[in-house]
């Protein structure tokens, strides 16, 4: 997992497989809502437009999530590499690649729908946004920047570590390597 100068945090195939199973379940739920939604006389829970909308959103969102998780399951590279140069992020579909310590201004946390993320604030956010291949990945990085102040967010959800240990490690390494 680590050497004297480099720490490797592997991708967790178990966590990713569990996320894939959950995505497939939500895709199935979405298909059910689209093809045979439950009926009720309740004005909200019986509204077919609500079920149709939820079905569409579920199939699209969890379909995309499931597809990206499925692709990531075959990835042999570590999820994160941490060394004296910086952090190399390969933890998600919109991974930042190498983030130099000299670019990082702070590391903070944010909770989004009960999911914890590390926000890696950088001096040059547009450079990291423009690195993303594909318009969807770039738009997601831009949205992260507008919402959280950085295009770079890292979750422990796909890594063989927990969030607190990851945060503590990155904060310690950032303090050891930051340049004034």
C-alpha positions as a printed Julia matrix, in Angstrom:
180×3 Matrix{Float64}:
   0.0    0.0     0.0
   2.82   2.46    0.57
   6.51   3.01    0.23
   8.68   5.52    2.03
   7.93   8.27   -0.52
   4.58   7.29   -1.98
   1.27   6.17   -0.56
  -1.11   4.21   -2.78
  -4.77   3.88   -1.88
  -6.33   1.21   -4.08
  -9.83   1.3    -5.5
 -12.26  -0.8    -3.46
 -13.87  -3.32   -5.79
 -16.3   -4.32   -2.98
 -17.56  -0.76   -2.5
 -17.85  -0.22   -6.25
 -19.7   -3.53   -6.76
 -22.15  -2.61   -3.99
 -22.7    0.79   -5.63
 -23.28  -0.95   -8.97
 -25.9   -3.25   -7.42
 -27.66  -0.25   -5.84
 -27.59   1.56   -9.21
 -29.15  -1.44  -10.95
 -31.9   -1.58   -8.29
 -32.7    2.1    -8.84
 -32.7    1.59  -12.61
 -35.22  -1.23  -12.14
 -37.32   0.99   -9.87
 -37.21   3.73  -12.5
 -38.29   1.31  -15.23
 -41.15   0.13  -13.0
 -42.24   3.74  -12.47
 -42.18   4.28  -16.25
 -43.94   1.09  -17.33
 -46.35   0.16  -14.5
 -46.44   2.88  -11.84
 -48.39   2.23   -8.66
 -51.83   3.79   -8.57
 -53.47   5.69   -5.75
 -56.19   8.28   -5.21
 -53.75  10.41   -3.22
 -53.21  13.76   -5.0
 -49.4   13.54   -4.73
 -48.57   9.82   -4.52
 -51.11   8.98   -7.2
 -49.81  11.56   -9.68
 -48.61   9.75  -12.83
 -46.45  12.73  -13.85
 -44.54  12.42  -10.57
 -43.86   8.72  -11.15
 -42.92   9.31  -14.78
 -40.51  12.11  -13.8
 -38.96  10.05  -11.01
 -38.65   7.1   -13.39
 -36.86   9.16  -16.05
 -34.5   10.75  -13.51
 -33.77   7.4   -11.88
 -33.02   5.61  -15.15
 -30.81   8.42  -16.48
 -28.93   9.23  -13.26
 -28.42   5.68  -12.01
 -27.87   4.41  -15.55
 -24.99   6.84  -15.98
 -23.69   6.11  -12.47
 -23.9    2.35  -13.04
 -22.14   2.63  -16.4
 -19.25   4.66  -14.93
 -18.94   2.31  -11.93
 -18.92  -0.69  -14.26
 -16.1    0.89  -16.3
 -14.16   1.74  -13.12
 -14.41  -1.87  -11.85
 -11.9   -2.89  -14.53
  -9.43  -0.14  -13.62
  -6.16  -1.58  -12.26
  -4.62   1.79  -11.31
  -4.71   2.93   -7.66
  -7.53   5.27   -6.69
  -5.13   7.79   -5.16
  -1.36   8.21   -5.21
   0.1   10.59   -2.68
   3.74  11.66   -2.87
   5.99  14.71   -2.47
   4.77  16.08   -5.82
   1.06  15.99   -5.01
  -2.06  13.84   -5.21
  -2.87  11.77   -8.27
  -6.63  11.26   -8.28
  -8.08   8.29  -10.14
 -10.97   7.73   -7.74
 -13.94   8.62   -9.95
 -15.18   9.29  -13.45
 -14.24  12.97  -13.12
 -10.91  12.32  -11.44
  -8.57  15.3   -11.4
  -5.38  13.47  -12.32
  -2.29  14.96  -10.7
  -2.93  17.84   -8.32
   0.31  19.51   -7.3
   0.81  20.52   -3.67
   1.9   23.92   -4.97
  -1.56  24.37   -6.57
  -3.54  23.42   -3.45
  -4.72  26.27   -1.22
  -6.81  24.25    1.24
  -8.5   20.92    1.87
 -12.0   21.01    3.33
 -15.02  18.74    3.65
 -18.6   18.98    2.48
 -21.67  16.79    2.98
 -23.93  16.3    -0.02
 -27.03  14.17    0.63
 -25.29  12.25    3.45
 -22.18  11.7     1.32
 -18.9   13.22    2.49
 -16.48  14.72   -0.01
 -13.06  16.28    0.28
 -12.87  19.57   -1.56
  -9.36  20.27   -2.84
  -9.23  24.03   -3.47
  -6.62  25.06   -6.04
  -5.08  28.34   -7.23
  -5.88  27.55  -10.87
  -9.34  25.93  -11.0
  -9.87  26.56  -14.73
  -6.78  24.5   -15.56
  -8.31  21.53  -13.73
 -11.71  22.09  -15.34
 -10.17  22.18  -18.82
  -8.34  18.9   -18.19
 -11.62  17.03  -18.15
 -12.32  15.14  -21.36
 -15.86  15.46  -22.6
 -18.44  18.15  -22.08
 -20.34  16.33  -19.3
 -17.2   15.91  -17.19
 -16.21  19.56  -17.77
 -19.71  20.77  -16.86
 -19.63  18.67  -13.68
 -16.24  20.14  -12.73
 -17.58  23.66  -13.44
 -20.65  22.96  -11.3
 -18.41  21.71   -8.46
 -16.36  24.91   -8.75
 -19.42  27.18   -8.65
 -21.04  25.25   -5.8
 -18.08  24.29   -3.59
 -15.28  26.63   -4.67
 -13.22  23.95   -6.41
 -13.58  21.63   -9.4
 -11.84  18.88   -7.43
 -13.79  16.68   -5.04
 -12.71  13.29   -3.74
 -14.9   10.73   -2.02
 -13.77   7.67   -0.08
 -16.73   5.77   -1.6
 -14.57   4.01   -4.2
 -11.39   3.75   -2.13
 -10.06   1.12    0.3
 -10.12   3.58    3.17
 -12.64   5.48    5.22
 -13.38   9.18    4.96
 -11.8   10.26    8.27
  -8.54   8.43    7.6
  -8.4    9.85    4.07
  -9.03  13.39    5.29
  -6.44  13.09    8.08
  -3.82  11.67    5.69
  -4.34  14.31    2.99
  -4.39  17.14    5.53
  -1.14  15.88    7.09
   0.55  15.47    3.7
  -0.69  18.9     2.57
   0.8   20.52    5.69
   4.1   18.67    5.14
   4.35  19.66    1.47
   2.69  23.05    1.14
   4.72  25.89   -0.22
   4.18  29.37    1.12
